[in-house]
Amino acid sequence: MPGIATPPAPIVPPPAAPPTVAPRTITEPSPPQSAQTGVWIAIGTICMSFAALTSAMVVRQGAAPDWRHFQLPQLLYVNTLVLLASSGTLEWSRRRIAAVSVGAPGLVPRLDGLAGVYLTLALGLLFVSGQVIAWRQLAAQGLFLATAPSSAFFYVFTALHGLHVVGGLLGLSYVLRRLRRVAGPAPQIALRAAALYWHFMGALWLYLLVILATRV
Protein backbone atom coordinates (compact mmCIF):
# COMPACT_ATOMS: atom_id res chain seq x y z
CA MET A 1 0.00 0.00 0.00
CA PRO A 2 1.23 3.51 -0.58
CA GLY A 3 2.82 5.14 2.42
CA ILE A 4 3.87 1.88 4.06
CA ALA A 5 7.61 1.15 3.89
CA THR A 6 8.56 -2.42 3.04
CA PRO A 7 11.24 -4.04 5.27
CA PRO A 8 14.61 -4.62 3.61
CA ALA A 9 15.37 -8.12 2.39
CA PRO A 10 17.52 -10.15 4.83
CA ILE A 11 21.14 -10.51 3.93
CA VAL A 12 22.07 -14.18 3.52
CA PRO A 13 25.79 -14.88 4.04
CA PRO A 14 27.45 -16.94 1.31
CA PRO A 15 27.92 -20.61 2.11
CA ALA A 16 31.22 -21.50 3.73
CA ALA A 17 33.69 -23.25 1.53
CA PRO A 18 34.47 -26.88 2.49
CA PRO A 19 37.76 -27.37 4.33
CA THR A 20 40.60 -28.20 2.04
CA VAL A 21 43.14 -30.93 2.71
CA ALA A 22 46.74 -30.03 2.12
CA PRO A 23 48.24 -32.25 -0.61
CA ARG A 24 50.78 -34.81 0.47
CA THR A 25 54.27 -33.57 -0.16
CA ILE A 26 57.08 -35.65 -1.51
CA THR A 27 58.96 -35.59 1.79
CA GLU A 28 55.96 -36.60 3.90
CA PRO A 29 56.27 -40.24 5.02
CA SER A 30 53.78 -42.66 3.52
CA PRO A 31 51.39 -44.53 5.81
CA PRO A 32 52.66 -47.88 7.08
CA GLN A 33 51.74 -50.92 5.03
CA SER A 34 49.41 -53.17 7.00
CA ALA A 35 50.78 -56.34 5.41
CA GLN A 36 54.35 -55.73 6.48
CA THR A 37 53.25 -54.51 9.89
CA GLY A 38 51.34 -57.74 10.44
CA VAL A 39 54.35 -59.79 9.37
CA TRP A 40 56.63 -57.95 11.80
CA ILE A 41 54.14 -58.58 14.62
CA ALA A 42 54.03 -62.26 13.68
CA ILE A 43 57.84 -62.43 13.60
CA GLY A 44 58.07 -60.89 17.06
CA THR A 45 55.52 -63.34 18.45
CA ILE A 46 57.28 -66.34 16.91
CA CYS A 47 60.65 -65.17 18.25
CA MET A 48 59.29 -64.92 21.77
CA SER A 49 57.71 -68.37 21.52
CA PHE A 50 60.89 -70.09 20.38
CA ALA A 51 62.98 -68.14 22.88
CA ALA A 52 60.75 -69.44 25.67
CA LEU A 53 61.06 -73.00 24.35
CA THR A 54 64.83 -72.66 24.12
CA SER A 55 65.03 -71.48 27.73
CA ALA A 56 62.81 -74.38 28.82
CA MET A 57 65.08 -76.85 26.99
CA VAL A 58 68.24 -75.46 28.57
CA VAL A 59 66.70 -75.61 32.07
CA ARG A 60 65.33 -79.11 31.48
CA GLN A 61 68.67 -80.38 30.22
CA GLY A 62 70.54 -78.98 33.21
CA ALA A 63 68.12 -80.46 35.73
CA ALA A 64 67.48 -83.83 34.09
CA PRO A 65 69.84 -86.80 34.58
CA ASP A 66 67.81 -88.69 31.95
CA TRP A 67 68.76 -86.34 29.13
CA ARG A 68 69.64 -88.53 26.15
CA HIS A 69 71.92 -87.29 23.39
CA PHE A 70 71.42 -88.61 19.88
CA GLN A 71 72.71 -87.82 16.42
CA LEU A 72 70.52 -85.73 14.17
CA PRO A 73 69.45 -87.25 10.84
CA GLN A 74 71.78 -86.16 8.05
CA LEU A 75 68.72 -85.34 5.98
CA LEU A 76 68.19 -82.22 8.11
CA TYR A 77 71.25 -80.63 6.55
CA VAL A 78 69.95 -81.35 3.06
CA ASN A 79 66.62 -79.83 4.07
CA THR A 80 68.51 -76.75 5.22
CA LEU A 81 70.01 -76.28 1.78
CA VAL A 82 66.58 -76.71 0.21
CA LEU A 83 65.03 -74.04 2.45
CA LEU A 84 67.88 -71.59 1.84
CA ALA A 85 67.59 -72.18 -1.89
CA SER A 86 63.85 -71.43 -1.73
CA SER A 87 64.64 -68.14 -0.02
CA GLY A 88 67.01 -67.27 -2.86
CA THR A 89 64.48 -68.09 -5.58
CA LEU A 90 61.81 -66.01 -3.88
CA GLU A 91 64.10 -62.99 -3.54
CA TRP A 92 65.11 -63.32 -7.19
CA SER A 93 61.47 -63.43 -8.22
CA ARG A 94 60.54 -60.46 -6.02
CA ARG A 95 63.27 -58.28 -7.50
CA ARG A 96 62.42 -59.29 -11.06
CA ILE A 97 58.72 -58.56 -10.58
CA ALA A 98 59.57 -55.21 -8.98
CA ALA A 99 61.78 -54.32 -11.95
CA VAL A 100 58.99 -55.20 -14.39
CA SER A 101 56.54 -53.07 -12.39
CA VAL A 102 58.84 -50.06 -12.56
CA GLY A 103 59.09 -50.34 -16.33
CA ALA A 104 55.38 -51.04 -16.88
CA PRO A 105 53.37 -50.31 -13.71
CA GLY A 106 50.03 -51.20 -15.27
CA LEU A 107 50.93 -54.73 -16.34
CA VAL A 108 50.50 -58.01 -14.53
CA PRO A 109 53.92 -59.70 -14.00
CA ARG A 110 54.85 -62.12 -16.74
CA LEU A 111 55.29 -65.84 -16.22
CA ASP A 112 59.08 -65.61 -16.11
CA GLY A 113 58.79 -63.23 -13.16
CA LEU A 114 56.47 -65.62 -11.35
CA ALA A 115 58.63 -68.68 -12.01
CA GLY A 116 60.64 -68.00 -8.86
CA VAL A 117 57.49 -68.01 -6.75
CA TYR A 118 56.42 -71.35 -8.22
CA LEU A 119 59.89 -72.75 -7.57
CA THR A 120 59.80 -71.45 -4.00
CA LEU A 121 56.50 -73.23 -3.38
CA ALA A 122 57.94 -76.47 -4.76
CA LEU A 123 61.08 -76.19 -2.63
CA GLY A 124 59.00 -75.36 0.43
CA LEU A 125 56.91 -78.47 -0.04
CA LEU A 126 60.12 -80.46 -0.53
CA PHE A 127 61.46 -79.09 2.76
CA VAL A 128 58.33 -80.08 4.68
CA SER A 129 58.40 -83.54 3.11
CA GLY A 130 62.05 -83.90 4.07
CA GLN A 131 61.25 -83.01 7.67
CA VAL A 132 58.59 -85.72 7.79
CA ILE A 133 61.11 -88.23 6.42
CA ALA A 134 63.59 -87.15 9.10
CA TRP A 135 60.95 -87.83 11.77
CA ARG A 136 60.45 -91.30 10.31
CA GLN A 137 64.18 -91.93 10.45
CA LEU A 138 64.22 -91.03 14.14
CA ALA A 139 61.19 -93.22 14.79
CA ALA A 140 63.01 -96.11 13.11
CA GLN A 141 65.77 -95.64 15.70
CA GLY A 142 63.24 -95.87 18.53
CA LEU A 143 63.16 -92.13 19.25
CA PHE A 144 59.63 -90.84 19.69
CA LEU A 145 58.02 -87.84 21.34
CA ALA A 146 57.82 -89.58 24.73
CA THR A 147 61.11 -91.47 24.55
CA ALA A 148 63.28 -88.84 26.24
CA PRO A 149 63.18 -85.07 26.97
CA SER A 150 65.71 -84.44 24.21
CA SER A 151 63.64 -86.20 21.55
CA ALA A 152 60.50 -84.43 22.81
CA PHE A 153 62.10 -81.02 22.31
CA PHE A 154 63.34 -82.08 18.87
CA TYR A 155 59.85 -83.01 17.73
CA VAL A 156 58.31 -79.86 19.26
CA PHE A 157 60.86 -77.52 17.67
CA THR A 158 60.72 -79.08 14.22
CA ALA A 159 56.93 -79.51 14.24
CA LEU A 160 56.26 -75.90 15.22
CA HIS A 161 58.68 -74.63 12.61
CA GLY A 162 57.11 -76.91 10.02
CA LEU A 163 53.65 -75.53 10.81
CA HIS A 164 54.90 -71.98 10.34
CA VAL A 165 56.49 -72.99 7.03
CA VAL A 166 53.15 -74.43 5.90
CA GLY A 167 51.54 -71.12 6.86
CA GLY A 168 54.13 -69.34 4.74
CA LEU A 169 53.33 -71.63 1.79
CA LEU A 170 49.64 -70.78 2.09
CA GLY A 171 50.49 -67.08 2.19
CA LEU A 172 52.70 -67.40 -0.88
CA SER A 173 49.93 -69.22 -2.73
CA TYR A 174 47.55 -66.34 -1.98
CA VAL A 175 50.11 -63.77 -3.11
CA LEU A 176 50.76 -65.73 -6.31
CA ARG A 177 47.06 -65.71 -7.09
CA ARG A 178 46.94 -61.94 -6.67
CA LEU A 179 50.03 -61.44 -8.80
CA ARG A 180 48.47 -63.43 -11.63
CA ARG A 181 45.24 -61.41 -11.63
CA VAL A 182 45.87 -57.94 -10.23
CA ALA A 183 48.20 -55.21 -11.44
CA GLY A 184 49.48 -52.31 -9.40
CA PRO A 185 51.43 -51.80 -6.17
CA ALA A 186 49.16 -53.81 -3.86
CA PRO A 187 50.38 -57.28 -4.95
CA GLN A 188 53.97 -56.02 -4.80
CA ILE A 189 53.51 -55.02 -1.17
CA ALA A 190 51.98 -58.41 -0.38
CA LEU A 191 54.89 -60.17 -2.09
CA ARG A 192 57.39 -58.09 -0.13
CA ALA A 193 55.68 -59.03 3.13
CA ALA A 194 55.53 -62.72 2.18
CA ALA A 195 59.23 -62.68 1.23
CA LEU A 196 60.11 -61.11 4.59
CA TYR A 197 58.27 -63.88 6.43
CA TRP A 198 59.87 -66.58 4.27
CA HIS A 199 63.39 -65.26 4.82
CA PHE A 200 62.67 -65.26 8.54
CA MET A 201 61.67 -68.92 8.34
CA GLY A 202 65.07 -69.71 6.84
CA ALA A 203 66.92 -67.75 9.54
CA LEU A 204 64.82 -69.37 12.27
CA TRP A 205 65.60 -72.84 10.97
CA LEU A 206 69.34 -72.10 10.99
CA TYR A 207 69.01 -71.06 14.64
CA LEU A 208 67.04 -74.19 15.50
CA LEU A 209 69.50 -76.44 13.69
CA VAL A 210 72.39 -75.00 15.71
CA ILE A 211 70.46 -75.39 18.97
CA LEU A 212 69.47 -78.97 18.19
CA ALA A 213 72.94 -79.96 17.01
CA THR A 214 74.58 -78.62 20.17
CA ARG A 215 71.94 -79.63 22.73
CA VAL A 216 70.40 -82.93 21.69
BAFI-3210 file (N, C-alpha, C; in Angstrom, 3 decimals, decimal comma, padded with zeros to 6 digits):
// residues 216
n [1|2|3|4|5|6|7|8|9|10|11|12|13|14|15|16|17|18|19|20|21|22|23|24|25|26|27|28|29|30|31|32|33|34|35|36|37|38|39|40|41|42|43|44|45|46|47|48|49|50|51|52|53|54|55|56|57|58|59|60|61|62|63|64|65|66|67|68|69|70|71|72|73|74|75|76|77|78|79|80|81|82|83|84|85|86|87|88|89|90|91|92|93|94|95|96|97|98|99|100|101|102|103|104|105|106|107|108|109|110|111|112|113|114|115|116|117|118|119|120|121|122|123|124|125|126|127|128|129|130|131|132|133|134|135|136|137|138|139|140|141|142|143|144|145|146|147|148|149|150|151|152|153|154|155|156|157|158|159|160|161|162|163|164|165|166|167|168|169|170|171|172|173|174|175|176|177|178|179|180|181|182|183|184|185|186|187|188|189|190|191|192|193|194|195|196|197|198|199|200|201|202|203|204|205|206|207|208|209|210|211|212|213|214|215|216]
n.u [000,849|000,400|002,550|003,356|006,262|008,310|009,967|013,545|015,153|016,418|019,872|021,681|024,344|027,108|027,555|029,787|032,994|034,047|036,337|039,695|042,092|045,451|047,708|049,614|053,020|056,193|058,161|056,793|056,176|054,999|051,944|052,077|052,441|049,977|050,266|053,035|053,402|051,819|053,264|055,687|054,766|053,952|056,445|057,781|056,204|056,601|059,352|059,503|058,124|059,742|062,054|061,248|060,793|063,390|064,710|063,344|064,217|066,977|066,971|065,657|067,452|069,668|068,700|067,992|068,788|068,229|068,628|069,031|071,380|071,499|072,231|071,584|069,438|071,020|069,659|068,496|070,323|070,437|067,811|068,063|069,626|067,804|065,740|067,106|067,753|065,187|064,556|066,338|065,368|062,876|063,527|064,883|062,754|061,058|062,544|062,752|060,075|059,495|061,172|059,997|057,562|058,303|059,113|056,760|054,129|051,401|050,966|050,357|052,607|054,830|055,067|057,693|058,627|057,132|058,027|059,966|058,482|056,788|058,768|059,762|057,558|057,514|060,001|059,588|057,550|059,045|060,899|059,265|058,350|060,797|061,363|059,396|060,240|062,643|061,673|060,566|062,862|064,064|062,109|062,415|064,740|063,872|063,271|060,957|058,274|057,776|059,967|062,353|063,396|065,015|064,419|061,747|061,817|063,060|061,114|059,066|060,216|060,852|058,341|056,726|058,095|057,768|054,979|054,735|056,112|054,394|052,246|053,482|053,707|051,012|050,416|052,109|050,927|048,499|049,431|050,605|048,358|047,136|049,089|048,919|046,502|045,988|047,049|049,382|050,488|049,655|049,747|052,537|053,371|052,262|053,746|056,282|055,960|055,379|057,800|059,527|058,616|059,183|061,977|062,602|061,754|063,748|066,026|065,254|065,184|067,911|068,871|067,498|068,563|071,233|070,877|069,681|071,669|073,721|072,620|070,963]
n.v [-001,189|002,311|004,542|002,897|001,550|-000,966|-003,734|-004,190|-006,657|-009,693|-010,222|-012,793|-014,748|-015,873|-019,341|-021,332|-022,287|-025,671|-027,400|-027,574|-030,079|-030,346|-031,095|-034,128|-033,977|-034,545|-035,211|-036,080|-038,772|-041,949|-043,755|-046,541|-049,867|-052,249|-054,984|-055,604|-054,676|-056,465|-058,804|-058,259|-058,154|-060,806|-062,061|-061,125|-062,316|-065,061|-065,239|-064,755|-066,985|-069,191|-068,487|-068,793|-071,565|-072,445|-071,604|-073,188|-075,715|-075,599|-075,316|-077,677|-079,599|-079,125|-079,868|-082,494|-085,780|-087,756|-086,960|-087,569|-087,888|-087,762|-088,474|-086,208|-086,668|-086,935|-085,953|-083,580|-081,558|-081,494|-080,674|-078,130|-076,811|-076,888|-075,224|-072,777|-072,372|-071,995|-069,560|-067,943|-068,170|-066,975|-064,341|-063,586|-063,701|-061,746|-059,368|-059,313|-059,096|-056,633|-054,998|-055,243|-054,038|-051,407|-050,633|-051,040|-050,163|-050,769|-053,369|-056,873|-059,080|-061,025|-064,514|-065,429|-063,860|-064,796|-067,346|-067,854|-067,736|-069,939|-071,928|-071,556|-072,356|-075,069|-075,924|-075,345|-077,174|-079,468|-079,217|-079,483|-082,088|-083,423|-082,980|-084,541|-087,066|-087,164|-087,293|-089,845|-091,349|-090,970|-092,199|-094,804|-095,411|-095,751|-093,442|-091,407|-089,044|-089,264|-090,621|-089,560|-086,528|-084,992|-085,911|-085,205|-082,388|-082,038|-082,938|-081,104|-078,595|-078,872|-079,538|-077,277|-075,317|-076,403|-076,137|-073,360|-072,919|-074,160|-072,396|-070,157|-071,103|-071,232|-068,507|-067,557|-068,816|-067,467|-064,862|-065,333|-065,890|-063,370|-061,895|-062,965|-062,021|-059,353|-056,058|-053,430|-051,649|-052,998|-055,952|-056,142|-055,163|-057,087|-059,308|-058,520|-058,539|-061,264|-062,382|-061,378|-062,757|-065,374|-065,381|-065,027|-067,482|-069,141|-068,128|-068,652|-071,442|-072,051|-071,160|-072,946|-075,371|-075,157|-075,026|-077,527|-079,261|-078,803|-079,295|-081,590]
n.w [000,000|-000,577|001,121|003,138|004,325|003,004|004,586|004,542|002,504|003,963|004,605|003,316|004,266|002,288|001,448|003,436|002,402|001,756|003,964|003,001|002,157|002,736|000,142|-000,081|000,461|-001,167|000,626|002,827|005,013|003,909|004,701|007,000|005,752|006,016|005,620|005,865|008,445|009,908|009,416|010,722|013,359|013,651|013,370|015,650|017,654|017,114|017,567|020,334|021,253|020,473|021,800|024,449|024,467|023,964|026,297|028,149|027,316|027,854|030,648|031,363|030,418|032,048|034,528|034,381|034,796|033,002|030,449|027,070|024,614|021,068|017,628|015,043|012,185|009,030|006,919|007,671|007,182|004,437|003,985|005,019|003,090|000,995|001,955|002,213|-000,451|-001,505|-000,362|-001,742|-004,419|-004,152|-003,457|-005,772|-007,598|-006,512|-006,853|-009,628|-010,447|-009,288|-010,807|-013,337|-012,788|-012,360|-014,903|-016,393|-014,960|-015,084|-015,818|-015,433|-013,769|-015,788|-016,803|-016,511|-014,460|-012,352|-012,073|-010,144|-007,789|-008,052|-008,024|-005,462|-003,917|-004,594|-003,581|-000,902|-000,226|-000,639|001,410|003,720|003,314|003,509|006,219|007,434|006,595|007,987|010,609|010,492|010,188|012,691|014,261|013,394|014,692|017,220|018,615|019,877|020,551|023,298|024,217|025,356|027,088|025,371|022,754|022,734|022,764|020,310|018,457|019,057|018,443|015,659|014,617|015,210|013,767|011,218|010,918|010,802|008,445|006,635|006,909|005,750|003,115|002,372|002,490|000,443|-001,736|-001,862|-002,421|-004,908|-006,425|-006,447|-007,781|-010,320|-011,228|-010,580|-011,183|-010,320|-007,296|-004,965|-004,974|-005,082|-002,622|-000,951|-001,797|-000,988|001,780|002,186|001,328|003,273|005,553|004,730|004,446|007,100|008,112|007,091|008,440|011,065|011,055|010,716|013,180|014,886|014,021|014,828|017,611|018,126|017,203|019,001|021,478|021,659]
ca.u [000,000|001,225|002,823|003,873|007,605|008,562|011,244|014,608|015,366|017,523|021,139|022,071|025,795|027,453|027,917|031,217|033,694|034,471|037,759|040,605|043,142|046,742|048,238|050,781|054,273|057,084|058,955|055,958|056,267|053,785|051,387|052,661|051,737|049,405|050,775|054,350|053,247|051,342|054,353|056,626|054,144|054,035|057,842|058,066|055,516|057,280|060,650|059,292|057,711|060,891|062,983|060,751|061,055|064,833|065,026|062,815|065,075|068,243|066,703|065,325|068,668|070,536|068,122|067,483|069,835|067,813|068,764|069,635|071,918|071,424|072,714|070,516|069,453|071,781|068,724|068,187|071,250|069,953|066,619|068,505|070,010|066,578|065,033|067,880|067,589|063,854|064,637|067,008|064,483|061,810|064,095|065,112|061,468|060,540|063,269|062,421|058,723|059,573|061,781|058,989|056,539|058,840|059,091|055,376|053,369|050,029|050,926|050,498|053,921|054,854|055,291|059,083|058,790|056,470|058,628|060,642|057,491|056,423|059,893|059,804|056,504|057,942|061,077|058,998|056,909|060,115|061,456|058,325|058,398|062,052|061,251|058,595|061,106|063,590|060,955|060,448|064,180|064,225|061,195|063,010|065,772|063,239|063,163|059,627|058,023|057,822|061,113|063,275|063,180|065,705|063,639|060,502|062,103|063,342|059,848|058,310|060,859|060,717|056,930|056,256|058,685|057,107|053,649|054,900|056,487|053,151|051,539|054,130|053,331|049,644|050,490|052,699|049,926|047,553|050,110|050,764|047,060|046,937|050,031|048,466|045,236|045,873|048,203|049,484|051,431|049,157|050,378|053,966|053,509|051,983|054,893|057,386|055,683|055,530|059,227|060,108|058,270|059,869|063,391|062,672|061,666|065,068|066,916|064,816|065,601|069,344|069,007|067,041|069,497|072,391|070,463|069,473|072,943|074,585|071,937|070,405]
ca.v [000,000|003,509|005,143|001,877|001,146|-002,418|-004,036|-004,619|-008,117|-010,148|-010,511|-014,185|-014,877|-016,936|-020,615|-021,495|-023,246|-026,881|-027,367|-028,201|-030,928|-030,034|-032,253|-034,810|-033,566|-035,649|-035,590|-036,603|-040,238|-042,658|-044,531|-047,875|-050,920|-053,166|-056,343|-055,732|-054,507|-057,737|-059,785|-057,955|-058,580|-062,265|-062,430|-060,892|-063,339|-066,341|-065,168|-064,923|-068,365|-070,094|-068,138|-069,441|-072,995|-072,661|-071,482|-074,379|-076,855|-075,463|-075,613|-079,107|-080,383|-078,984|-080,463|-083,833|-086,798|-088,688|-086,341|-088,527|-087,289|-088,609|-087,823|-085,735|-087,252|-086,157|-085,335|-082,219|-080,630|-081,353|-079,833|-076,749|-076,280|-076,707|-074,043|-071,593|-072,185|-071,430|-068,143|-067,274|-068,095|-066,007|-062,994|-063,321|-063,434|-060,463|-058,275|-059,292|-058,559|-055,214|-054,320|-055,202|-053,074|-050,060|-050,335|-051,039|-050,314|-051,200|-054,728|-058,009|-059,697|-062,124|-065,844|-065,610|-063,235|-065,621|-068,685|-067,998|-068,013|-071,350|-072,753|-071,447|-073,227|-076,466|-076,194|-075,357|-078,473|-080,459|-079,089|-080,080|-083,542|-083,900|-083,005|-085,715|-088,230|-087,154|-087,832|-091,296|-091,934|-091,025|-093,222|-096,113|-095,641|-095,874|-092,129|-090,836|-087,837|-089,575|-091,467|-088,840|-085,072|-084,440|-086,199|-084,432|-081,025|-082,084|-083,008|-079,861|-077,522|-079,078|-079,509|-075,896|-074,634|-076,908|-075,527|-071,982|-072,990|-074,429|-071,121|-069,338|-071,626|-070,779|-067,084|-067,395|-069,216|-066,344|-063,766|-065,730|-065,713|-061,943|-061,439|-063,434|-061,409|-057,942|-055,212|-052,307|-051,803|-053,813|-057,283|-056,024|-055,017|-058,408|-060,172|-058,095|-059,030|-062,718|-062,683|-061,111|-063,882|-066,584|-065,261|-065,257|-068,918|-069,705|-067,754|-069,367|-072,843|-072,104|-071,056|-074,194|-076,439|-075,001|-075,386|-078,967|-079,964|-078,623|-079,634|-082,933]
ca.w [000,000|-000,584|002,417|004,062|003,889|003,042|005,271|003,611|002,393|004,829|003,929|003,517|004,040|001,314|002,112|003,733|001,527|002,495|004,331|002,040|002,713|002,123|-000,611|000,475|-000,157|-001,505|001,791|003,899|005,015|003,518|005,807|007,084|005,034|007,002|005,409|006,481|009,893|010,436|009,369|011,804|014,621|013,683|013,604|017,065|018,454|016,908|018,247|021,774|021,521|020,379|022,876|025,667|024,345|024,118|027,728|028,818|026,986|028,571|032,069|031,483|030,220|033,208|035,730|034,091|034,577|031,953|029,126|026,152|023,393|019,877|016,417|014,173|010,837|008,053|005,982|008,112|006,548|003,059|004,066|005,225|001,777|000,212|002,446|001,843|-001,894|-001,734|-000,025|-002,857|-005,585|-003,880|-003,542|-007,191|-008,222|-006,020|-007,499|-011,059|-010,579|-008,977|-011,954|-014,391|-012,390|-012,556|-016,327|-016,883|-013,710|-015,271|-016,344|-014,531|-014,002|-016,742|-016,224|-016,115|-013,162|-011,350|-012,011|-008,863|-006,745|-008,222|-007,575|-004,004|-003,382|-004,756|-002,630|000,434|-000,038|-000,528|002,757|004,677|003,108|004,071|007,671|007,792|006,416|009,104|011,771|010,312|010,450|014,145|014,786|013,109|015,699|018,526|019,250|019,690|021,340|024,726|024,551|026,239|026,968|024,205|021,551|022,811|022,309|018,871|017,727|019,258|017,670|014,218|014,238|015,223|012,614|010,021|010,813|010,338|007,031|005,897|006,861|004,735|001,795|002,092|002,190|-000,884|-002,730|-001,981|-003,114|-006,305|-007,089|-006,674|-008,799|-011,632|-011,631|-010,230|-011,441|-009,400|-006,175|-003,856|-004,948|-004,802|-001,172|-000,382|-002,089|-000,129|003,132|002,183|001,233|004,588|006,427|004,274|004,822|008,541|008,340|006,843|009,541|012,266|010,968|010,993|014,639|015,502|013,692|015,705|018,970|018,194|017,005|020,168|022,728|021,689]
c.u [000,882|001,368|003,369|005,215|007,768|009,894|012,294|014,764|016,535|018,753|021,569|023,570|026,071|027,846|029,430|031,825|034,112|035,949|038,601|041,680|044,438|047,258|049,460|052,035|055,149|057,832|058,117|055,986|054,940|053,260|051,956|051,806|051,262|049,956|052,121|054,285|052,776|052,422|055,356|056,062|054,222|055,460|058,205|057,442|056,214|058,628|060,500|058,914|058,906|061,959|062,552|061,004|062,537|065,241|064,540|063,700|066,385|068,058|066,433|066,565|069,576|070,020|067,672|068,641|069,486|067,910|069,576|070,094|071,795|071,866|071,535|070,579|070,201|070,867|068,371|069,093|070,905|068,710|066,984|068,896|068,782|065,848|065,784|067,778|066,231|063,818|065,306|066,122|063,368|062,338|064,394|063,811|060,923|061,228|062,937|061,032|058,717|060,174|060,793|057,936|057,015|058,790|057,691|054,457|051,952|049,880|051,035|051,850|053,824|055,202|056,735|059,364|058,172|057,104|059,332|059,693|057,035|057,535|060,028|058,750|056,917|059,039|060,558|058,294|057,946|060,749|060,551|058,328|059,685|062,036|060,451|059,431|062,123|062,932|060,841|061,784|064,450|063,322|061,747|064,126|065,196|063,134|061,824|059,461|058,186|059,019|062,016|062,979|063,845|064,919|062,321|060,732|062,409|062,038|059,052|058,898|060,590|059,254|056,388|056,830|058,027|055,720|053,743|055,334|055,254|052,303|052,148|053,812|051,915|049,622|051,083|051,717|048,897|048,173|050,279|049,460|046,786|047,867|049,577|047,261|045,186|047,165|048,228|050,388|050,958|049,745|051,870|054,224|053,264|053,140|056,082|057,190|055,856|056,997|059,924|059,839|059,051|061,352|063,561|062,570|063,013|066,043|066,541|065,251|067,101|069,602|068,622|068,014|070,741|072,047|070,316|070,785|073,829|073,942|071,425|071,430]
c.v [001,236|004,061|004,172|001,390|-000,353|-002,679|-004,495|-006,142|-008,541|-010,509|-011,925|-014,308|-015,995|-018,216|-020,756|-022,546|-024,465|-026,808|-028,127|-028,978|-030,626|-031,247|-032,823|-034,390|-034,776|-036,142|-036,154|-038,121|-040,852|-043,468|-045,932|-048,902|-051,961|-054,572|-056,532|-055,547|-055,798|-058,796|-059,522|-058,347|-060,096|-062,724|-062,232|-061,943|-064,690|-066,355|-065,385|-066,361|-069,313|-069,752|-068,786|-070,942|-073,314|-072,580|-072,710|-075,594|-076,791|-075,802|-077,095|-079,969|-080,304|-079,679|-081,896|-084,802|-087,768|-088,070|-087,251|-087,820|-088,277|-087,787|-087,434|-086,446|-086,346|-085,450|-083,902|-081,191|-080,439|-080,472|-078,366|-076,098|-076,016|-075,436|-072,762|-071,315|-071,578|-069,949|-067,352|-067,133|-067,078|-064,574|-062,624|-062,962|-062,074|-059,298|-058,182|-058,710|-057,065|-054,428|-054,209|-054,159|-051,638|-049,683|-050,235|-051,240|-050,820|-052,631|-055,752|-058,662|-060,895|-063,432|-066,021|-064,934|-064,039|-066,996|-068,905|-068,297|-069,461|-072,264|-072,711|-072,333|-074,694|-076,821|-076,194|-076,663|-079,580|-080,409|-079,752|-081,601|-084,131|-083,947|-084,217|-086,995|-088,311|-087,662|-089,351|-091,990|-092,013|-092,086|-094,618|-096,447|-095,792|-094,572|-091,508|-089,609|-088,099|-090,425|-090,805|-087,356|-084,487|-084,696|-085,431|-083,006|-081,001|-082,081|-081,709|-078,738|-077,686|-079,040|-078,086|-075,110|-075,107|-076,324|-074,084|-071,943|-073,266|-073,163|-070,176|-069,796|-071,197|-069,292|-066,817|-067,787|-068,111|-065,179|-064,088|-065,562|-064,249|-061,414|-061,834|-062,648|-059,902|-057,236|-054,080|-052,609|-052,747|-055,223|-057,223|-055,904|-056,358|-059,367|-059,805|-058,596|-060,542|-063,118|-062,430|-062,265|-065,134|-066,537|-065,491|-066,744|-069,601|-069,387|-068,489|-070,823|-072,994|-072,024|-072,368|-075,336|-076,364|-075,429|-076,886|-079,728|-079,881|-079,109|-081,060|-083,952]
c.w [000,000|000,814|003,437|003,524|004,016|003,723|004,264|003,617|003,271|004,003|004,290|003,267|003,049|002,045|002,281|002,826|002,335|002,819|003,323|002,774|001,982|001,371|000,063|-000,282|-000,416|-000,274|002,922|003,886|004,649|004,684|005,829|006,359|006,038|006,852|006,089|007,989|010,538|010,449|010,482|013,166|014,756|013,970|015,070|017,956|018,334|017,621|019,749|022,112|021,496|021,413|024,192|025,632|024,504|025,583|028,496|028,541|027,757|030,043|032,263|031,326|031,443|034,444|035,529|033,903|033,452|030,561|028,217|024,884|022,238|018,673|015,535|012,819|009,856|007,053|006,380|007,445|005,076|003,024|004,271|003,908|000,911|000,646|002,101|000,342|-002,221|-001,386|-001,141|-004,082|-005,374|-003,981|-004,985|-007,887|-007,789|-006,716|-008,985|-011,281|-010,286|-010,141|-013,107|-014,059|-012,565|-014,036|-016,910|-015,687|-013,891|-015,732|-015,229|-014,808|-014,935|-016,045|-015,784|-014,775|-012,042|-011,194|-010,685|-007,721|-006,835|-007,706|-006,054|-003,353|-003,476|-003,757|-001,193|000,742|000,103|000,865|003,788|004,542|003,683|005,588|008,148|007,655|007,548|010,387|011,676|010,573|011,957|014,765|014,530|014,091|017,111|019,292|018,888|020,587|022,830|025,132|025,580|026,114|025,730|022,921|021,549|022,319|020,819|018,078|017,871|018,412|016,180|013,769|014,205|014,046|011,321|009,829|010,320|008,874|006,169|005,809|005,842|003,323|001,409|001,753|000,812|-001,989|-002,945|-002,738|-004,596|-007,068|-007,379|-007,761|-010,198|-012,139|-011,471|-010,567|-010,423|-008,227|-005,090|-003,853|-004,666|-003,302|-000,488|-000,618|-001,213|001,298|003,216|002,112|002,569|005,543|006,030|004,608|006,324|008,868|008,103|007,966|010,823|012,222|011,201|012,502|015,313|015,220|014,581|017,129|019,090|018,062|018,227|021,470|022,782|021,186]
res [m|p|g|i|a|t|p|p|a|p|i|v|p|p|p|a|a|p|p|t|v|a|p|r|t|i|t|e|p|s|p|p|q|s|a|q|t|g|v|w|i|a|i|g|t|i|c|m|s|f|a|a|l|t|s|a|m|v|v|r|q|g|a|a|p|d|w|r|h|f|q|l|p|q|l|l|y|v|n|t|l|v|l|l|a|s|s|g|t|l|e|w|s|r|r|r|i|a|a|v|s|v|g|a|p|g|l|v|p|r|l|d|g|l|a|g|v|y|l|t|l|a|l|g|l|l|f|v|s|g|q|v|i|a|w|r|q|l|a|a|q|g|l|f|l|a|t|a|p|s|s|a|f|f|y|v|f|t|a|l|h|g|l|h|v|v|g|g|l|l|g|l|s|y|v|l|r|r|l|r|r|v|a|g|p|a|p|q|i|a|l|r|a|a|a|l|y|w|h|f|m|g|a|l|w|l|y|l|l|v|i|l|a|t|r|v]
***
